[in-house]
Amino acid sequence: MKKIIFILMFIFIFTNESYSIADSQVEKTIKVAGDNHLPPYHYVNDNGIYKGFSVDIIRAIAIEKELDIELYPMPFYSIMDNHNIDMILGIEREKEYPNIYEFSSPYLEISNCIFVKKNNKFIADIEDLASVKVGIQRGNIPKELKQYIREDSVEYVENQQQGILLLMMGKIDAFVGNRITGLYTIQKFKQTNFIKIVGKPIAPIKYSFAFKKGNHDLVKTINEGLEEIKNDGIYDKIYNKWFGEIIQTPLEIKMNIFKRIFWALIIVMIIVFVVLRANQILKREVMKKTEELVKLNNSLLESNKKIEKEYILRQQIFNSVYHGIVTINKDGIINFVNLKAEEIIGENSTLNKNINDTNIMKIISKIELENVLVLGRTYLNKEKTIHINNERIVLRYSVYSLNDENDKCIGAVITLVDITKEKKIQEKLIQKDKMHVLGEFMAMVAHEIRNPLASIKTFIDLIPEKLENKKFRERLLYYVPLELDRMNGLVTDLLDYVSLKKMDKMEVDIGKLILEVLVLFENKIEKNSISVISKIEENVTIYADRKQIKQVIINLILNSIQAMNKKEGKIEVLCYSTPLCCIVKIIDNGVGIKKEKLSRVIEPFFTDKEKGTGLGLAICYEIIKEHGGQFEIISEVGKGTEVALTFPNRQ
């Protein structure tokens, strides 16, 4: 508030013959030009002081933004030819200046109108100006006016005051100019009983500050200052100072009085009419409403019967389907369950119970339920083996969000299918095919081992012939151990996959573990010009085998580095927790994985790499699975890959 008062006091007290506001911190003085005869916007008064609405606004902005300005009042037409000016007050944005000037945001909207003498009878609107002598300020002809006037009938004036004077002297028949400025001048010369306004407003326009082309920094500064004085209330105080009371012509005053009397009479007549007709209308409406209520009551009774029948039919349909169906709200309360679902979970009367108090939570996990209700995820055709009433059953279930008409989640839908018999049949088929699959697996292992063995055998076969050859011995001592290490690595990876080591679980700060892994790859990341963005929540712990989880993180970071084929490679590592789980995401913008290969990346020995064994992701998947977590991969060719690891919180 003190700031506003200071600025207003400065504007009102220092509006004098000096047109400069300086600040020692500002190096350059901004030269500001404006029309010297356009009251009340900007004009030089009888005492030679340059003042007006636009002048106060630019001074307030100068104080707000600590600018040094100098004001130069001059005829409007001469401003256009002055190349030393940095800024112009009050320019019409719609004029043909866009190629010459930059413009600020609009700071005022005004309109032009037609001024004629009071005794004028033949000029009523803009179309009547074609055959009369018209006064217009030089360089300020509205576009709408050009089509109605002749050039030889135009009397150009230097300012609006001169135009009003010519009209008073009878040297022109009409003057077209700014409405507020014209009324201001008429009142000043006490001509309100001799001059009037006719026709509709002409060309309502928005006025802005204009700047030299390319002066973007000054435009930005002035716009910021204009916004600040509006927010501070300074703009409104200046506006009320100059335009607080609307200047009206005597005719407008009379018309306003007439309108008020007219509308008052209309209101009185309406009230009288309403009072006279009230009883009659009321009786008619009461009878009409009574009949409508009887009909509505009968209609509601019919609708209730229809709804009840439809509800019973829906219940019969849902209870007849092969799938169990359960719906819950966001608080986990069951608001629908069919008979098949209760049969599958071995419980009755589960309606209105909390889902956490039912056997349904033996089937789906809390993490899955939270992901559906909070994140809107969908889980389709997942399988779970459970024991209910000492009987082993296999279920296929799906969980997805239930949304309202605004697509906002209001709960979840759970579908259950008992596939125990189906699974037994599948197990029999799998058993028959087991030996065939084992044969294929052994063939893949044999193929991977055969290559290094072939290399070793080649060297052994050449020993009798080339043992004395020094170069041969060097190659023998180099390649044979290399191939043996390769076979050993393959066998180690194979054993890791087939039989993961016993887990040594402990509380692990997963965030610190991720940072340790990133340090290991610092040189490789820098060498490949890869940027790494880590968003790791502090104090996020999981209950896990530290070495195994570290192995997973190392494999995933290494895969992301190897997937880069662009100059601006990027890897993003996220780690955060929810009430039920911890989530780690590793996202890269590498080559991505083809859609047809995405489902096979966790299969043993499946790889696109020339020297890869195809066991890395398979081992990672098994480790996360052994920890009771979830391993998800999302990828798109050319855009990159996202791997998400979800670890359940320790219960």
C-alpha positions in Angstrom: 0.0 0.0 0.0 2.9 2.4 0.8 4.4 1.6 -2.5 1.2 2.6 -4.3 0.8 5.8 -2.4 4.4 6.7 -3.2 4.0 6.2 -6.9 0.7 8.2 -7.0 2.2 11.1 -5.0 5.2 11.1 -7.4 2.9 11.3 -10.4 0.6 14.0 -9.0 3.4 16.2 -7.4 6.0 16.0 -10.1 3.8 16.5 -13.1 5.6 19.6 -14.3 7.6 21.1 -17.1 10.4 18.6 -16.6 9.6 15.4 -18.6 12.3 13.2 -17.1 12.3 10.5 -14.5 15.8 9.3 -13.7 17.5 6.6 -11.8 21.2 6.4 -11.3 21.1 2.6 -12.0 19.7 3.1 -15.5 22.3 3.8 -18.1 20.1 4.7 -21.1 17.4 7.4 -21.2 14.3 6.3 -23.0 12.9 9.0 -25.3 9.1 8.9 -25.2 6.9 11.0 -27.6 3.2 11.7 -27.5 0.5 13.9 -29.1 0.6 17.4 -27.5 -3.1 18.0 -28.0 -5.2 14.9 -27.2 -6.8 15.6 -23.8 -7.4 13.9 -21.5 -5.0 11.2 -22.7 -1.9 13.4 -23.3 -1.7 17.1 -23.8 0.1 20.3 -22.9 -2.1 22.5 -20.6 -2.3 26.3 -20.5 0.6 26.4 -18.1 2.8 24.4 -20.4 2.7 21.2 -18.4 2.5 17.9 -20.3 -0.1 15.7 -18.6 -2.9 13.2 -19.1 -3.9 9.6 -18.6 -1.1 8.1 -20.8 1.5 10.3 -19.3 0.6 9.2 -15.7 0.6 5.6 -16.8 4.1 5.7 -18.4 5.5 7.6 -15.4 4.0 4.9 -13.0 5.7 2.2 -15.1 9.0 4.1 -15.1 8.9 4.2 -11.3 7.9 0.6 -11.0 10.7 -0.7 -13.3 13.3 2.0 -12.4 13.5 3.4 -15.9 14.9 6.8 -17.0 12.5 8.4 -19.4 12.2 11.8 -21.2 8.8 12.9 -22.6 8.5 14.9 -25.9 5.1 16.3 -26.6 4.6 17.1 -30.3 2.0 17.0 -33.1 1.0 13.4 -33.9 2.0 13.6 -37.6 5.5 14.7 -36.7 6.1 11.8 -34.4 6.0 9.4 -37.4 9.0 11.2 -39.0 11.1 11.4 -35.8 13.7 8.6 -35.8 15.2 9.5 -32.5 12.2 8.5 -30.5 12.4 5.1 -28.6 8.7 4.9 -27.6 5.3 6.5 -28.6 2.3 7.0 -26.3 -1.1 5.9 -27.5 -0.8 4.1 -30.9 -3.7 2.3 -32.5 -2.6 -1.4 -33.0 -4.8 -1.9 -36.0 -3.2 0.9 -38.0 -0.8 0.1 -40.8 2.3 0.3 -38.5 3.1 -3.4 -37.8 6.1 -3.3 -40.2 7.4 -0.2 -38.5 6.8 -0.6 -34.8 6.6 -3.2 -32.0 3.6 -2.9 -29.7 3.0 -3.4 -26.0 -0.1 -5.0 -24.6 -3.2 -2.7 -24.9 -3.6 -0.4 -22.0 -6.8 1.4 -23.1 -9.8 0.9 -25.4 -11.5 4.0 -26.9 -13.6 4.9 -29.9 -14.2 7.8 -32.3 -17.5 9.6 -33.0 -19.0 12.4 -35.1 -19.4 15.9 -33.6 -21.8 18.3 -35.3 -23.5 21.6 -34.3 -26.7 21.4 -32.3 -28.9 22.8 -35.1 -27.6 20.2 -37.6 -30.5 18.4 -39.3 -28.8 16.6 -42.2 -25.9 14.6 -40.6 -27.2 11.6 -38.6 -24.7 8.9 -39.3 -21.4 8.1 -41.0 -23.0 7.6 -44.4 -24.0 11.3 -44.4 -20.4 12.5 -44.3 -19.9 11.9 -48.1 -21.3 15.3 -49.1 -20.1 17.6 -46.3 -16.9 19.2 -45.1 -15.3 16.9 -42.5 -12.5 17.7 -40.1 -10.0 14.9 -39.2 -6.8 14.9 -37.2 -3.8 14.4 -39.5 -2.5 10.8 -39.5 -5.5 9.5 -37.5 -8.2 8.5 -40.0 -10.2 5.4 -38.9 -10.3 2.7 -41.6 -14.2 2.6 -41.5 -14.3 6.3 -42.4 -12.2 6.2 -45.6 -15.0 4.6 -47.7 -17.5 7.3 -46.8 -15.6 10.6 -47.3 -14.0 12.3 -50.3 -10.4 13.5 -50.1 -11.3 16.9 -51.4 -13.9 17.4 -48.6 -11.5 16.6 -45.8 -10.0 19.4 -43.6 -6.9 18.1 -41.8 -6.2 19.5 -38.3 -3.2 19.3 -36.1 -5.1 18.2 -33.0 -8.6 17.5 -31.8 -8.9 20.9 -30.0 -8.4 22.6 -33.4 -11.0 20.4 -35.0 -13.6 21.4 -32.4 -12.7 25.1 -32.8 -13.2 24.8 -36.6 -16.6 23.2 -36.0 -17.6 26.0 -33.6 -16.5 28.6 -36.2 -18.6 26.9 -38.9 -15.6 26.2 -41.1 -16.4 22.5 -41.2 -19.8 20.7 -41.1 -18.6 17.8 -38.9 -15.5 16.7 -36.9 -14.6 13.0 -36.5 -12.4 12.4 -33.4 -11.9 10.7 -30.1 -15.1 10.8 -28.1 -13.7 11.5 -24.6 -11.2 14.1 -26.0 -13.9 15.8 -27.9 -16.3 16.0 -25.0 -13.5 17.2 -22.8 -12.8 20.1 -25.3 -16.5 20.9 -25.6 -16.8 21.3 -21.9 -13.6 23.3 -21.7 -15.0 25.8 -24.2 -18.5 25.7 -22.7 -20.1 24.5 -25.9 -22.2 21.7 -24.5 -25.4 23.5 -25.6 -24.1 24.1 -29.2 -22.3 20.9 -30.2 -23.7 17.3 -30.1 -22.7 13.7 -31.0 -24.5 11.8 -33.8 -24.4 8.3 -35.1 -22.9 5.1 -33.6 -19.3 4.9 -32.2 -16.7 4.5 -35.0 -13.9 1.9 -34.9 -13.6 1.0 -31.2 -9.8 0.5 -30.9 -7.2 -0.6 -28.4 -4.3 1.7 -27.7 -0.8 0.5 -27.0 2.7 1.9 -26.6 4.8 1.7 -29.8 8.5 1.0 -30.0 11.2 0.9 -32.6 11.2 -2.4 -34.6 13.3 -5.0 -32.8 13.3 -3.4 -29.4 12.0 -6.6 -27.7 13.6 -6.0 -24.3 12.0 -2.6 -23.8 8.6 -4.0 -25.0 8.9 -6.8 -22.4 9.9 -4.4 -19.6 7.0 -2.1 -20.3 4.5 -5.0 -20.5 5.8 -6.3 -17.1 5.5 -2.8 -15.6 2.0 -2.4 -17.0 1.0 -5.7 -15.4 2.5 -4.8 -12.1 0.7 -1.4 -11.8 -2.5 -3.2 -12.7 -1.9 -5.8 -10.0 -0.9 -3.1 -7.4 -4.1 -1.1 -8.1 -2.1 1.9 -9.4 -3.7 1.6 -12.9 -7.2 1.8 -11.4 -6.4 4.9 -9.4 -5.0 6.7 -12.4 -7.9 5.6 -14.5 -10.4 6.9 -11.9 -8.5 10.2 -11.7 -9.0 10.9 -15.4 -12.2 8.9 -16.3 -13.8 8.4 -13.0 -17.0 10.3 -14.0 -18.3 9.7 -17.5 -18.6 12.9 -19.5 -22.1 13.1 -20.9 -23.8 15.5 -23.4 -27.0 17.2 -22.3 -28.9 15.0 -24.8 -27.4 11.9 -23.2 -28.3 13.1 -19.8 -31.9 13.7 -20.9 -32.0 10.3 -22.6 -30.8 8.6 -19.4 -33.5 10.3 -17.4 -36.1 9.4 -20.0 -35.0 5.7 -19.9 -35.2 5.5 -16.2 -38.7 7.0 -16.1 -39.8 4.7 -18.9 -38.5 1.6 -17.2 -40.0 2.7 -13.9 -43.4 3.0 -15.5 -43.0 -0.4 -17.2 -42.1 -2.0 -13.8 -45.1 -0.4 -12.2 -47.4 -1.6 -14.9 -46.0 -5.1 -14.7 -46.5 -5.1 -10.9 -50.1 -3.9 -11.3 -50.8 -6.5 -14.0 -49.3 -9.3 -11.9 -51.3 -8.3 -8.9 -54.6 -8.3 -10.9 -53.9 -11.5 -12.6 -52.3 -13.3 -9.7 -55.5 -15.0 -8.3 -56.7 -16.1 -11.6 -53.3 -17.5 -12.7 -52.7 -19.1 -9.3 -56.0 -21.0 -9.4 -55.3 -22.2 -12.9 -51.8 -23.3 -12.0 -52.9 -25.1 -8.9 -55.4 -27.2 -10.9 -52.8 -27.8 -13.6 -50.1 -28.8 -11.1 -52.5 -31.1 -9.3 -53.3 -32.9 -12.5 -49.6 -33.1 -13.3 -48.7 -34.5 -9.9 -51.3 -37.2 -10.3 -49.8 -38.1 -13.7 -46.3 -37.9 -12.3 -47.1 -40.1 -9.4 -48.6 -42.8 -11.7 -45.6 -42.5 -14.0 -43.2 -42.9 -11.0 -45.0 -46.0 -9.9 -44.7 -47.5 -13.3 -41.0 -46.5 -13.5 -40.3 -48.1 -10.2 -41.8 -51.4 -11.3 -39.8 -51.2 -14.5 -36.6 -50.5 -12.7 -37.2 -53.3 -10.2 -37.8 -55.7 -13.1 -34.6 -54.6 -14.8 -32.6 -54.9 -11.6 -33.9 -58.4 -11.1 -33.0 -59.3 -14.7 -29.5 -57.8 -14.3 -29.0 -59.8 -11.1 -30.1 -63.0 -12.9 -27.7 -62.2 -15.8 -24.7 -61.5 -13.6 -25.5 -64.6 -11.4 -25.7 -66.8 -14.5 -22.3 -65.9 -16.1 -19.3 -68.2 -15.8 -17.1 -65.4 -14.4 -17.1 -64.1 -10.9 -17.6 -60.4 -10.8 -16.8 -58.0 -7.9 -16.9 -54.2 -7.8 -15.5 -52.0 -5.0 -15.4 -48.3 -4.3 -12.2 -46.3 -3.7 -12.4 -47.1 0.1 -12.3 -50.9 -0.7 -16.0 -51.5 0.2 -17.6 -54.2 -1.9 -20.7 -52.7 -3.6 -21.5 -55.6 -6.0 -20.7 -59.3 -6.0 -22.4 -62.1 -8.0 -23.0 -65.7 -6.9 -20.1 -67.1 -9.0 -17.6 -64.9 -7.2 -18.8 -65.9 -3.8 -18.7 -69.6 -4.9 -15.1 -69.1 -6.1 -13.8 -67.4 -2.9 -15.8 -69.7 -0.7 -17.6 -67.0 1.2 -21.2 -65.7 1.5 -22.6 -62.3 2.4 -19.6 -60.3 1.3 -21.6 -57.4 0.0 -20.7 -54.1 1.9 -17.7 -55.7 3.5 -14.2 -54.3 3.2 -12.3 -56.3 0.5 -9.3 -56.7 2.9 -11.6 -58.8 5.2 -12.3 -61.4 2.4 -10.6 -64.2 0.6 -10.3 -62.0 -2.5 -7.1 -60.6 -1.1 -5.6 -64.1 -1.2 -5.9 -63.7 -5.0 -4.9 -60.2 -5.8 -2.1 -58.2 -4.0 -2.4 -54.9 -2.2 0.1 -53.5 -4.7 -2.1 -54.4 -7.6 -5.2 -53.0 -6.0 -3.4 -49.7 -5.1 -2.0 -49.4 -8.6 -5.5 -49.7 -10.1 -7.2 -47.3 -7.6 -4.4 -44.7 -7.5 -2.5 -45.0 -10.8 -5.3 -46.3 -13.0 -3.4 -49.4 -14.1 -5.0 -52.6 -15.5 -4.1 -56.2 -14.8 -5.5 -58.7 -17.3 -5.6 -62.5 -17.2 -3.2 -63.0 -14.3 -3.0 -66.4 -12.7 -2.9 -67.4 -9.0 -2.9 -70.6 -7.1 -4.6 -70.5 -3.7 -6.1 -72.9 -1.1 -9.6 -72.3 0.0 -11.3 -74.8 2.4 -8.2 -77.0 2.1 -8.7 -77.3 -1.6 -6.1 -76.1 -4.2 -7.6 -74.1 -6.9 -6.1 -72.1 -9.8 -7.7 -68.8 -10.7 -7.4 -66.4 -13.6 -8.2 -62.8 -12.6 -8.3 -59.3 -14.0 -8.4 -56.0 -12.2 -9.2 -52.7 -13.8 -10.5 -49.3 -12.7 -14.1 -48.3 -12.7 -14.5 -44.7 -14.0 -17.4 -42.2 -13.9 -18.6 -40.1 -16.8 -15.7 -37.7 -16.4 -13.2 -40.6 -16.6 -12.3 -40.3 -12.9 -11.6 -43.5 -11.0 -14.4 -44.3 -8.5 -13.5 -47.9 -7.8 -12.3 -51.1 -9.3 -13.8 -54.2 -11.1 -12.4 -57.6 -10.4 -13.3 -60.7 -12.5 -12.5 -64.2 -11.4 -12.4 -67.5 -13.4 -11.7 -70.9 -11.9 -9.3 -72.6 -14.3 -8.3 -75.5 -12.1 -9.5 -78.2 -14.5 -8.0 -76.3 -17.5 -4.6 -76.2 -15.7 -4.7 -79.9 -14.9 -5.2 -80.6 -18.6 -2.4 -78.1 -19.5 0.0 -79.8 -17.0 -0.6 -83.2 -18.7 0.2 -81.7 -22.1 3.3 -79.9 -20.6 4.5 -83.2 -19.1 4.3 -84.8 -22.5 6.2 -82.0 -24.1 8.7 -81.7 -21.3 11.4 -84.0 -22.8 11.1 -82.2 -26.2 11.6 -78.8 -24.5 14.5 -80.1 -22.5 16.1 -81.4 -25.7 15.8 -78.0 -27.3 17.3 -76.3 -24.2 20.2 -78.7 -24.2 20.7 -78.0 -27.9 21.0 -74.3 -27.2 23.5 -74.9 -24.4 25.5 -77.2 -26.6 25.5 -74.6 -29.4 26.8 -71.9 -27.0 29.6 -74.3 -25.6 30.5 -75.8 -29.0 31.8 -72.5 -30.4 34.6 -71.9 -27.8 35.4 -75.7 -27.9 35.8 -75.6 -31.6 38.3 -72.7 -31.2 40.3 -74.6 -28.5 40.3 -77.9 -30.6 41.7 -76.0 -33.6 44.6 -74.8 -31.5 45.2 -78.3 -30.1 45.2 -79.8 -33.5 47.9 -77.4 -34.7 50.2 -77.9 -31.7 52.3 -80.7 -33.3 52.9 -78.6 -36.4 53.3 -75.1 -35.0 54.5 -75.5 -31.4 57.9 -74.1 -32.2 56.3 -71.0 -33.8 56.5 -68.2 -31.3 53.6 -66.3 -32.7 51.4 -69.4 -32.6 52.4 -70.0 -28.9 51.4 -66.4 -28.1 48.0 -66.8 -29.8 47.5 -70.2 -28.1 48.2 -68.7 -24.6 45.9 -65.8 -25.4 42.9 -67.3 -27.1 42.6 -70.7 -25.2 42.2 -69.1 -21.7 39.9 -66.5 -23.3 37.6 -69.2 -24.7 37.8 -71.1 -21.4 36.7 -68.0 -19.5 33.9 -67.6 -22.0 32.6 -71.1 -21.3 33.1 -70.6 -17.6 31.0 -67.4 -17.7 28.3 -69.2 -19.8 28.1 -72.0 -17.3 28.1 -69.5 -14.3 25.2 -67.6 -15.9 23.4 -70.8 -16.7 23.8 -72.0 -13.1 22.7 -68.6 -11.8 19.6 -68.9 -13.9 18.7 -72.5 -13.2 19.4 -72.3 -9.4 19.6 -68.9 -7.9 21.8 -68.7 -4.7 20.1 -68.7 -1.4 19.1 -65.2 -0.6 20.6 -63.3 2.4 17.9 -60.7 3.0 18.4 -57.5 5.0 17.1 -53.9 5.1 18.6 -52.3 2.0 18.6 -48.5 1.2 17.8 -48.9 -2.5 18.6 -45.2 -3.3 22.2 -45.5 -2.0 22.6 -48.8 -3.8 21.5 -47.2 -7.1 24.0 -44.3 -6.6 26.8 -46.9 -5.9 26.1 -48.5 -9.3 26.0 -45.2 -11.1 29.5 -44.4 -9.7 30.8 -47.7 -11.2 29.7 -46.6 -14.6 30.9 -43.0 -14.4 33.8 -43.5 -16.9 31.7 -45.5 -19.4 28.8 -42.9 -19.2 31.3 -40.0 -19.7 33.0 -41.8 -22.6 29.7 -42.3 -24.4 28.5 -38.7 -23.7 25.4 -39.9 -21.9 23.5 -37.6 -19.5 22.1 -39.3 -16.4 19.2 -37.8 -14.5 18.6 -39.4 -11.1 15.4 -38.6 -9.0 15.9 -40.7 -5.9 13.7 -40.3 -2.8 15.7 -40.5 0.4 15.4 -43.3 3.0 13.6 -45.7 0.8 14.4 -49.3 2.0 13.5 -52.7 0.8 13.9 -56.1 2.4 16.1 -58.0 -0.1 19.4 -59.7 -0.9 21.7 -56.7 -1.5 24.1 -58.5 -3.9 21.3 -59.8 -6.1 19.5 -56.5 -6.3 22.8 -54.8 -7.1 23.4 -57.3 -9.9 19.9 -56.5 -11.3 20.6 -52.7 -11.3 24.1 -53.2 -12.9 22.6 -55.3 -15.7 19.8 -52.8 -16.4 22.1 -49.7 -16.4 24.6 -51.6 -18.7 21.8 -52.5 -21.1 20.7 -48.9 -21.2 24.3 -47.7 -22.0 24.7 -50.4 -24.7 21.3 -49.4 -26.3 22.5 -45.9 -27.1 23.1 -45.0 -30.7 22.6 -41.3 -30.7 24.7 -38.3 -29.7 22.4 -37.0 -27.0 22.0 -40.2 -25.0 20.0 -40.0 -21.8 19.3 -42.3 -18.9 16.8 -41.4 -16.2 16.7 -43.3 -12.9 13.7 -42.9 -10.6 13.2 -44.3 -7.1 10.2 -43.6 -4.9 7.9 -45.3 -2.4 4.2 -45.7 -1.9 2.4 -46.9 1.2 2.5 -50.5 -0.2 5.6 -50.7 -2.3 8.9 -49.3 -3.6 9.3 -48.6 -7.3 12.5 -48.3 -9.3 12.4 -47.1 -12.9 15.3 -47.1 -15.4 14.4 -45.2 -18.6 16.6 -44.6 -21.6 16.2 -43.0 -25.1 18.1 -45.8 -26.8 17.2 -47.9 -29.9 14.2 -49.6 -28.2 12.9 -53.1 -28.7 10.7 -54.3 -31.5 7.2 -55.2 -30.5 7.4 -58.8 -31.6 10.5 -59.3 -29.5 9.4 -57.6 -26.4 7.6 -60.6 -24.9 10.7 -62.8 -25.4 13.4 -60.6 -23.8 13.2 -62.5 -20.5 13.5 -65.9 -22.2 16.9 -67.7 -21.6 19.4 -67.4 -24.5 17.2 -64.8 -26.4 19.4 -61.9 -27.4 20.0 -59.4 -30.2 23.6 -58.8 -29.1 26.5 -60.3 -31.1 28.4 -61.4 -27.9 25.5 -61.7 -25.4 24.4 -65.0 -23.8 20.8 -63.9 -23.5 20.7 -64.7 -19.8 21.1 -61.2 -18.3 17.4 -60.1 -18.3 16.3 -63.7 -17.6 18.3 -63.7 -14.4 17.1 -60.2 -13.5 13.5 -61.4 -13.9 14.0 -64.5 -11.8 15.7 -62.4 -9.0 12.9 -59.9 -8.8 10.3 -62.7 -9.0 12.1 -64.5 -6.1 11.8 -61.3 -4.1 8.0 -61.2 -4.6 8.3 -58.2 -6.8 7.2 -57.3 -10.4 9.4 -56.8 -13.5 7.9 -54.8 -16.3 9.3 -53.6 -19.6 7.8 -50.9 -21.9 9.7 -50.2 -25.1 9.3 -48.5 -28.5 11.7 -48.7 -31.4 13.5 -45.4 -31.9 12.2 -43.9 -28.6 13.7 -46.0 -25.9 13.0 -48.5 -23.1 11.5 -48.2 -19.6 12.1 -51.0 -17.0 10.0 -50.8 -13.8 10.9 -52.8 -10.7 8.3 -53.0 -8.0 9.2 -54.3 -4.5 6.5 -55.0 -1.9 7.0 -53.3 1.5 8.0 -55.6 4.3 4.8 -56.6 6.2 
